[in-house]
Amino acid sequence: AGGGGGEQQQQQQQQQARPQGQGQGQGGNHWFNRLRRRQEEPAPGARLRAQPQPPPAAAAPAPAAGQPQQRPNIGRALAGLARDQDNGNAERGNEELTWARLLGLDGSFRFLEHVVWLICLNSALIFTFIYLPYQVGWMAASAISLWKWVNIVTWKGVVATFLGYVLSSLVVVLLYYGAGMARVPRVRSFLGFTYVAIKVTLVLFVEAGLFPVMSGWWLDICAFGLFGSSMKGRQESLQSAPGTVMFLHWLAGMIFVFYFASFVILLREILRPGVLWFLRNLNDQNFHPIQEMIGLPFTTQLRRFIMSCFLFGLSVVVVLLLPTKIISYLFPSFLPFNLTLMNSVSPIREVQLELILLQFVIPTLLEHGNSRAGLKIVIRHWAKLAAHLFGLKSYLMDFPQSGGYVVDLNENLLREIPYNPDVANQEPPYTGPLQVLGPGFAPFKPYLRPYYFFPRIVGLLIFTCATGILFSAILLTVPVFTGRQLMSLVGVSGVPDIYTAAIGFYATWLACRASSTLLHYFSQGVTIFLQQCNIWALQILKCWVAGVLLFIVVPLLMGHLVDLVLIIPLRVPLDRTPLFYSTTEWALGLLHMKCTCGAIWLGNSGFKRKLDQMYMAGMRNLNLTFVVKEIAWPVILLLSLCITVPYTFFFGVLQGFGFEYRFSLLLYRCFFPIAMLYALVMVVVFLVTNHCIGLYNQVKDDKYLIGRQLVNIDNDEKVDSEEYVVPVQETGEQ
């Protein structure tokens, strides 16, 4: 025994004398020691802080002769490796995802992973939500012989996809209930999510696709009397260009829905909160349509869709169909409207007139017409009249009223207010907080429900429909009639009614504004009225001079220059003589002038500041000297030089030196497009050069620039610069 103990002690001394990791026992566990050291090392990027070192611990006693040697902990070592890997992944995840990294412009190939994921997700979505429903719907439609009624090939795919979604939703619902009966919760949950996805897709298709198309078609059908159309003509158009026809009807329906929603928002600002409780409040911050599509059952969504169809359909009948019938009965020769082209030989002039109408006439009416404020005033007076006629002051306008019961949101009778003939002493029916029906609905304020409330509401609805028909008939007849009369006075006939309507609207708006302004100043006295007339005469004279220079001379010169540079080289051969039309050039010049002003306003030049100064001054404070000297004259001079200098040089100087007329004409015709190309090339070179210089400076600043402002410096005292050297241990730079 003694010999054995001495031999074991000698082996332990030899192992202690060997270097670390060379013994037979230590050599086999060498990688565990490396894992342990890596576990004890700090994570990459961690900052080392100076911490007080604990006192050295006493050396651990050597294990006894009979005790086993302590082996390294494999679990802790592997956990350390996993933690290091997680830290690395977290650091990569915290890196800023820029467009350079996303597109692979930083030199890495991470963008390939993004492209692969994008392709896989798109393929899965297309296969799941388009291909499978299409195949299911096509097989079902073929089984029931649906294609006998759907003759348009373009819409067979849409019909098949919609039918596939409907059948898929029914199958998923049946499987959902079957999984519930079989008590398979995971399958039931998956089927529930699938049904929600299909339901949201169907509701979105119905709300954003089917409903606007139905509204557009109903608008078109109700407007057949206005434009002299028929269902046969619409069927022929649908057969020849189904995509275009459906898109135009969808666009018309979306525009009608948008303006209807805007009108409802305007009504909410005037009427009592809660009158339109059955309509959703689109301005509510708690209104989330996608969440409602997910949460509400499909029957509720279907009921709302039917309600919306009924409401929009009735509105179109009141606003369009009935006024058209009444106008056709009272004035048989007034309808249909004339929408044919004025000049079928040159339709480009018609397009120019339409562009002028869209770019100048309509924006001016929308910007300076105060249509929203005027409509708001008209609706407020109409509501006051209706409330007074039917005794619904509290219900419509939230005015004090007596003789009825105060009713809240839930139709509960709060109290009774007896009839009081003294209007001045009547108190408001309700002064408490507003009630809310739910998220997405407007607040509700309790009102006084007078006696015989139901007959009053029926009378209010009839009065609303009658006034709607009357206002629509006035809007459809007065502007067109005014425009036709003005055109007949000028001596122009056969003008399309789209232009007569625009001219009539413009003339009516000017007459209303002028009459309201005259009445306003005339009510203040004759002396003030005459003084104001003198001021108006001076303003009209200045505006006339500025308008002739800016809206007649400048557009005419610009249109002629555009003809020489762009239109004539593209349309007129070199052996033909071009013809110039002043009206066409003026129309083109107006459009080009507006585009040029928009491009100037995007920059930051001195001419932009001059335009801003003229725009901010307005017509009342117009400085004619500034407009002529700083804006009109430089532009007219530049355009005149661009037109006259080449003509003088080629037809005056060159012919004076003996050149033929044909050669001078050829050079003159080729000069303008070549000069334009040269100018475009120089502009592109200038922009590219500036961009490259800016990019070079940015890269240089990002790599070498430390700062643009001195820090830790006192301007009053002169201090040695060595005191402001930043230590290397803290920042790594000096």
Disulfide bonds with the S-S distance in Angstrom:
none
